[in-house]
Amino acid sequence: MAGRLRRLLRRVGNAVAPPAQPEPRPAPSSPHQIDVRLGADLFADSRAHVEDFRRGEEAGFLLCGVSSGDGRDVLLGREWIPIPDSAIERRSHGSVLSWSAQFNSEVLERAFSQDATVILIHSHGRSAPKFSSDDRSKERPLFGAFSRLLDPLPTGSLLLGQDDAAGSFWHAGDNRLEFGRIVVVGDTIDVWRAVRRRTASSGPRRRLARQSVAIGPESDRKLADTTVAVIGLSGGGSHVIQQLAHQGIGGLVAIDDDVVDETSLGRLVGARSSDINITPKTEVAIRLAEGVDPSIDVVPVRARFPSPHAIKALKKCDIVVACVDTFRAREAINDFCRRYLLPLVDIGMSIRSSGERLVRADGQMIVAVPNRPCLRCWFVTDAVLEAERRDRPPGYDENPDAAGDPQVVSMNGTLASEACNSVLDLIMGYSGGRRAGKFLQYDGRTGALEPADVPSPRPDCPACAQEGRGDPPPHPA
């Protein structure tokens, strides 16, 4: 592969060589959208480089994992590789940025070694950006070659504006992939849309008028454009579904494999006596959300995470809220969110009683975002997982004779409300980022709810090591 790479790149030459004439390949059968998602720190690094025009244009490559889906791929930023001075050949082409084919080869070899793809990023320093004729003349030989070598992964380039971007993406020699948006994930979620996708708003929703007064006129549109997954629909999860619907979230993915039973009526918001042993909890979630607003897009997933159906639905989401009972489930969800650069909001309660005396009612609400400590760094420790495997071996929660965990619906509701506030803040940023990377400790006996910083990242965290890797590479045939 390395020899083939070098031979092809010698044909391509540097970034301003005359266009090559690669052999045509069949175009994709239908339009395919490309989104880019990356952490705020990585985006800041790339912008700082490409928006420094003291010497003219600058550029660099973003090494990316890939999240493949039906009709849409998301390229997940992992590493920023600026074009170094040693590779730049600016003098031979005036102010036009040009760089060596050798540097292209080094970038591609790095991508191959990590089962990744690459995006070229640069800027013209203005809003509503448009690729220049020089950009286009460089693009075809460069990405015609890149896209064939990286096949089946997409590749291409981004031209940054001021709060928007233009994109040109390729797959197997074809340049008809459609760029949708850049999603920057940090203390808040910032969306840079494709220039041509800037359309007039359909107008504010009257039912959200008072909320919009509280958190800003843009909140209606931003909430409508956001999809949130809720994993676990009993207890806190049902509260979360209800409140997110009232808040105006445009899309909900409701994940649970269970059916309403008699004990559900003590903790599952929206459950009715007529649902007992008949109605899936996902159907209760649909009923709750659509009862507030029939236009909400609710995707029910009657399965446990990490079933293939659940994974497929989660890859289309912007935020994940976990309302699960076990640390094993939290570990799997946390790993997934790290791989796909998704903010994770986790809630849970641990209640202990002696007779009719409530001895302990401890809860937590944790917000974990990319490039910050994750749950596996400190909360879901190796010792905690081992203790759970010993006391509650796999399959315990599927045993009909096993005692269920104690729950109190109002205590679940307290944590769920704070989870929904954190979702709202990730979208709107009204706290100035003070909720991200934090957790709330809740004492259900006294009502105390105390914020605290999470510990430092764990250097050998297995989940953080997978950040931005996206889909696992296919197994060799």
C-alpha positions in Angstrom: 0.0 0.0 0.0 2.8 2.5 0.9 4.4 1.9 -2.5 1.1 2.4 -4.3 0.6 5.6 -2.3 3.9 7.1 -3.2 3.5 6.3 -6.9 0.1 7.8 -7.1 1.1 10.9 -5.2 4.1 11.4 -7.6 1.5 11.5 -10.3 -0.6 14.0 -8.4 2.4 16.2 -7.6 2.0 19.1 -5.2 -1.3 20.9 -4.3 -1.2 23.2 -7.3 -0.2 20.7 -10.0 -2.3 20.5 -13.2 -5.5 18.4 -12.8 -4.9 14.7 -13.3 -7.4 12.6 -15.2 -8.3 9.6 -13.0 -10.3 6.7 -14.2 -14.0 7.4 -13.6 -15.9 5.3 -11.1 -19.7 4.9 -10.7 -21.3 7.8 -8.8 -23.2 7.0 -5.6 -26.8 5.9 -6.3 -28.3 8.7 -4.1 -27.2 12.0 -2.5 -25.2 11.4 0.7 -24.6 14.1 3.4 -21.4 14.7 5.2 -21.3 16.3 8.7 -18.2 17.0 10.7 -18.1 16.7 14.5 -15.2 17.7 16.6 -14.2 18.9 20.1 -14.1 22.6 20.9 -10.4 22.6 21.7 -9.5 20.9 18.4 -11.7 23.3 16.5 -10.0 26.3 18.2 -6.6 25.0 17.3 -7.5 24.6 13.6 -9.1 28.0 13.5 -6.2 29.7 15.2 -3.9 28.3 12.4 -6.0 28.8 9.3 -7.3 32.3 10.3 -3.7 33.7 10.8 -3.2 35.5 7.5 0.0 37.3 8.3 1.8 35.3 5.6 -1.2 34.6 3.4 -3.4 31.5 3.5 -2.7 28.7 5.9 -4.1 25.2 6.0 -3.9 21.9 7.7 -5.5 18.4 7.8 -7.9 17.1 10.3 -7.5 13.4 11.0 -11.0 11.9 11.5 -12.8 8.8 12.5 -16.1 8.0 10.7 -19.6 7.4 11.8 -21.5 5.8 8.9 -25.3 5.9 8.6 -28.1 5.7 6.2 -27.8 8.8 4.0 -25.3 10.6 6.2 -21.7 10.1 7.4 -20.2 12.0 10.3 -16.5 12.7 10.2 -15.2 12.8 13.8 -12.2 15.0 14.4 -9.3 13.3 16.2 -6.1 15.2 15.5 -5.1 18.5 13.9 -2.1 18.4 11.6 -1.1 21.9 10.4 0.9 22.1 7.2 4.4 22.9 8.5 6.7 25.6 7.2 9.1 22.9 6.0 6.5 21.6 3.6 5.2 24.9 2.2 6.3 26.0 -1.3 4.7 29.4 -1.2 7.5 31.3 -2.9 7.1 29.5 -6.2 3.4 30.4 -6.4 3.2 33.9 -5.0 0.7 34.3 -2.1 -1.1 31.0 -3.1 -0.6 28.3 -0.6 1.2 25.3 -2.0 2.8 22.3 -0.2 4.8 19.3 -1.0 3.5 15.9 -2.2 5.7 14.3 0.4 3.7 16.0 3.2 0.5 14.6 1.6 2.0 11.2 1.6 2.9 11.5 5.3 -0.6 12.6 6.2 -2.2 9.7 4.3 0.2 7.2 5.8 -0.8 8.5 9.3 -4.5 8.1 8.3 -3.9 4.5 7.1 -2.1 3.5 10.3 -5.1 4.7 12.3 -8.0 3.5 10.1 -8.9 7.1 9.7 -9.7 9.7 7.0 -8.6 13.3 6.5 -10.1 16.7 5.8 -8.2 19.7 4.5 -9.3 22.9 6.3 -8.5 26.5 5.3 -10.2 29.9 5.4 -10.6 33.1 3.4 -11.5 35.2 6.4 -15.0 36.1 5.5 -18.6 34.9 6.0 -20.6 33.1 3.3 -17.3 31.5 2.1 -17.0 30.2 -1.5 -14.2 28.1 -2.9 -12.0 30.0 -5.3 -11.0 28.8 -8.8 -7.6 28.1 -7.3 -9.1 25.9 -4.6 -11.0 24.0 -7.3 -8.0 23.5 -9.4 -6.1 22.0 -6.5 -9.0 19.9 -5.3 -9.5 17.5 -8.2 -6.0 16.0 -8.4 -5.6 16.0 -4.7 -8.9 14.5 -3.5 -9.4 12.4 -6.6 -6.3 10.5 -5.4 -7.1 10.7 -1.7 -10.6 9.4 -2.1 -9.5 6.4 -4.1 -6.8 5.5 -1.6 -9.0 6.0 1.4 -12.0 4.2 -0.1 -14.6 3.4 1.4 -14.1 6.4 3.7 -15.1 9.8 2.5 -12.6 12.7 2.4 -12.6 16.3 1.3 -12.1 19.9 2.3 -13.7 22.6 4.5 -13.6 26.3 3.9 -14.4 28.1 7.2 -16.4 31.4 7.3 -17.2 33.3 10.4 -20.1 31.1 11.7 -20.6 29.1 8.6 -18.6 26.9 6.2 -18.4 25.5 2.7 -17.5 21.9 2.1 -16.5 19.7 -0.8 -16.4 16.0 -0.2 -15.4 13.0 -2.2 -15.8 9.2 -2.2 -14.0 6.9 -4.6 -13.3 9.6 -7.1 -16.8 11.1 -7.0 -17.4 14.7 -5.8 -21.1 14.8 -5.3 -21.3 14.2 -1.5 -23.3 17.0 0.2 -21.9 18.9 3.1 -24.4 19.6 5.9 -22.8 21.1 9.0 -19.9 21.3 11.5 -20.9 20.4 15.1 -18.4 21.7 17.7 -18.8 20.0 21.0 -17.5 21.5 24.2 -19.1 23.2 27.1 -21.9 24.0 24.7 -22.7 22.6 21.2 -22.0 25.1 18.4 -23.3 24.4 14.9 -21.7 25.9 11.8 -24.0 25.3 8.8 -23.3 25.0 5.2 -23.7 28.3 3.5 -26.4 27.1 1.1 -28.4 25.5 4.0 -29.1 28.9 5.7 -32.8 29.1 5.3 -35.4 31.3 6.9 -36.9 30.0 10.1 -40.4 28.6 10.0 -41.3 31.0 12.8 -41.5 30.7 16.6 -43.7 28.1 18.3 -46.3 29.9 20.3 -46.2 27.2 23.0 -42.5 28.1 23.8 -43.1 31.8 24.0 -42.4 32.1 27.7 -39.3 29.9 27.6 -37.9 31.9 24.7 -38.2 35.0 26.7 -36.2 33.3 29.4 -33.3 31.8 27.4 -33.3 33.8 24.2 -35.1 34.1 20.8 -32.7 31.6 19.1 -33.6 28.9 21.5 -36.7 27.8 19.6 -34.8 27.1 16.4 -31.8 25.5 18.2 -34.0 23.1 20.2 -36.0 22.1 17.2 -32.8 21.2 15.3 -31.5 19.0 18.2 -32.1 15.2 18.7 -31.7 13.7 22.1 -31.5 10.0 23.0 -32.9 8.7 26.3 -31.7 5.3 27.3 -33.8 3.7 30.0 -37.4 4.9 30.1 -38.5 3.9 33.6 -37.9 6.1 36.6 -35.9 9.1 35.6 -36.1 8.4 31.9 -39.8 9.0 31.7 -39.4 12.3 33.4 -36.7 13.3 30.9 -38.8 12.4 27.9 -41.7 14.5 29.3 -39.6 17.5 30.1 -37.6 17.5 26.8 -40.9 17.4 24.9 -42.1 20.5 26.8 -38.8 22.2 26.3 -39.2 21.9 22.5 -36.6 19.3 21.5 -37.2 18.4 17.9 -36.2 14.8 17.9 -36.2 12.1 20.6 -34.8 8.6 20.5 -36.4 6.5 23.2 -34.6 3.2 24.0 -35.9 0.5 26.3 -36.8 -3.2 25.7 -39.3 -3.5 28.6 -43.1 -3.6 28.9 -45.1 -1.7 31.6 -45.8 -3.9 34.6 -47.7 -3.1 37.8 -44.7 -1.7 39.6 -44.1 0.7 36.7 -47.2 2.7 37.9 -45.2 3.8 40.9 -42.3 5.4 38.9 -43.1 5.7 35.2 -44.5 9.0 34.2 -47.4 8.6 31.7 -48.1 4.9 32.5 -51.7 3.8 33.0 -53.3 0.8 34.6 -54.5 -0.3 31.2 -50.9 -0.5 30.0 -49.9 -3.3 32.5 -48.3 -6.3 30.7 -49.4 -4.9 27.4 -47.7 -1.6 26.4 -44.0 -1.3 25.7 -42.4 1.6 27.6 -41.3 3.0 24.2 -45.0 3.5 23.4 -45.6 5.3 26.6 -42.7 7.6 25.7 -44.3 8.3 22.2 -47.6 9.0 23.9 -46.0 11.4 26.4 -44.1 13.4 23.7 -46.8 13.5 21.1 -49.3 14.5 23.7 -47.2 17.7 24.1 -46.4 18.3 20.4 -47.4 15.8 17.6 -44.6 17.3 15.4 -41.8 15.9 17.6 -40.0 13.1 15.8 -39.9 10.3 18.3 -37.9 7.2 17.3 -38.8 4.2 19.5 -36.1 1.5 19.9 -37.5 -1.5 21.7 -34.2 -3.0 22.5 -31.3 -2.8 25.0 -28.2 -0.9 24.4 -25.9 -1.9 22.6 -28.2 -3.7 20.2 -27.5 -2.9 16.5 -30.9 -1.1 16.3 -30.0 1.1 19.3 -26.5 1.9 17.9 -27.9 2.9 14.5 -30.4 5.2 16.2 -27.9 6.7 18.6 -25.5 7.7 15.8 -28.1 10.2 14.6 -28.3 12.0 17.9 -26.7 15.1 19.3 -26.9 14.4 23.0 -27.4 11.2 25.0 -29.1 11.0 28.4 -28.5 7.7 30.3 -31.0 6.6 32.9 -29.8 3.1 33.5 -29.5 0.9 36.6 -26.1 -0.8 36.3 -22.5 0.3 36.0 -22.0 -2.2 33.1 -24.6 -0.3 31.1 -23.0 3.0 32.0 -19.6 1.7 30.9 -20.9 0.7 27.5 -22.8 3.9 26.9 -19.9 6.0 28.0 -17.6 4.2 25.7 -20.0 4.7 22.8 -20.3 8.5 23.5 -16.5 8.8 23.6 -16.0 7.0 20.3 -18.7 9.2 18.6 -17.9 12.6 20.4 -21.4 12.8 21.9 -22.1 14.7 25.2 -23.4 12.3 27.8 -25.7 13.2 30.7 -26.0 10.5 33.3 -28.4 10.2 36.2 -28.9 7.5 38.8 -30.1 6.9 42.4 -28.9 4.4 45.0 -31.4 3.9 47.8 -31.1 1.8 50.9 -33.7 1.1 53.6 -34.0 -0.7 56.8 -37.6 -1.8 57.5 -39.6 1.4 56.9 -36.6 3.7 57.5 -34.9 5.3 54.6 -31.2 4.9 55.4 -29.6 6.3 52.3 -30.8 8.0 49.1 -27.8 9.1 47.1 -28.0 10.3 43.5 -25.8 11.8 40.8 -26.2 13.9 37.7 -23.0 13.9 35.6 -22.3 15.8 32.4 -19.4 14.3 30.4 -18.2 16.0 27.2 -15.4 15.3 24.8 -11.8 16.2 25.9 -13.0 16.2 29.5 -12.9 13.4 32.1 -15.4 10.7 31.2 -17.4 8.4 33.5 -14.8 5.7 33.1 -12.0 8.1 34.3 -13.4 8.2 37.9 -17.0 7.1 38.4 -17.2 3.8 36.7 -14.0 2.4 38.1 -12.5 -1.1 37.6 -13.2 -1.8 41.3 -16.9 -0.8 40.9 -17.3 -2.9 37.8 -15.7 -5.9 39.5 -17.9 -5.6 42.6 -21.0 -5.4 40.4 -20.0 -8.5 38.4 -19.6 -10.3 41.7 -22.9 -9.2 43.3 -25.0 -8.9 40.2 -23.6 -11.1 37.5 -24.7 -10.6 33.8 -28.3 -11.7 33.4 -29.3 -10.7 37.0 -31.6 -7.9 35.8 -33.4 -10.3 33.4 -34.3 -12.7 36.2 -38.0 -12.3 37.0 -37.4 -13.3 40.6 -34.7 -10.8 41.2 -35.7 -7.9 43.5 -35.9 -4.6 41.6 -33.8 -1.6 42.7 -35.7 0.7 45.2 -37.0 3.9 43.6 -39.0 7.0 44.5 -40.6 8.8 41.6 -40.2 12.3 43.1 -36.5 11.7 43.7 -36.0 10.5 40.2 -37.8 13.6 39.0 -35.3 15.9 40.8 -32.4 14.4 39.0 -34.3 14.2 35.7 -35.0 17.9 35.9 -31.4 18.8 36.4 -30.5 16.5 33.5 -32.9 18.4 31.3 -31.5 21.7 32.5 -28.0 20.4 31.5 -29.3 19.4 28.0 -30.8 22.9 27.6 -27.5 24.4 28.7 -25.5 22.3 26.2 -27.7 23.7 23.5 -28.0 27.3 24.6 -25.0 27.9 26.9 -26.9 30.1 29.3 -24.7 29.1 32.3 -21.5 30.1 30.5 -20.3 26.5 30.4 -20.5 25.9 34.1 -22.5 22.7 33.8 -20.2 20.8 31.4 -17.7 18.6 33.1 -19.5 18.8 36.4 -21.6 16.6 38.5 -24.3 17.1 41.1 -24.6 15.0 44.2 -28.1 14.6 45.5 -29.2 13.5 49.0 -32.8 12.4 48.6 -33.4 12.4 52.4 -32.5 16.1 53.0 -33.0 17.4 49.5 -29.4 18.7 49.3 -28.2 19.1 45.7 -24.5 20.1 45.6 -22.3 20.7 42.5 -18.7 19.6 42.4 -15.9 19.4 39.9 -15.0 16.0 38.5 -11.6 14.6 39.2 -8.7 14.9 36.7 -8.7 12.6 33.6 -7.4 9.1 34.1 -4.2 8.8 32.1 -4.8 5.2 31.1 -8.6 5.5 30.6 -9.7 2.9 28.0 -12.7 5.0 27.0 -10.8 8.2 26.4 -8.3 6.4 24.4 -11.1 5.7 21.8 -12.3 9.3 21.6 -13.3 10.2 18.1 -12.6 6.8 16.6 -16.1 6.2 15.4 -17.0 3.0 13.7 -14.6 0.1 14.4 -12.6 -0.9 11.3 -14.1 -3.7 9.4 -12.6 -7.2 10.1 -10.4 -8.4 7.3 -12.0 -11.0 5.0 
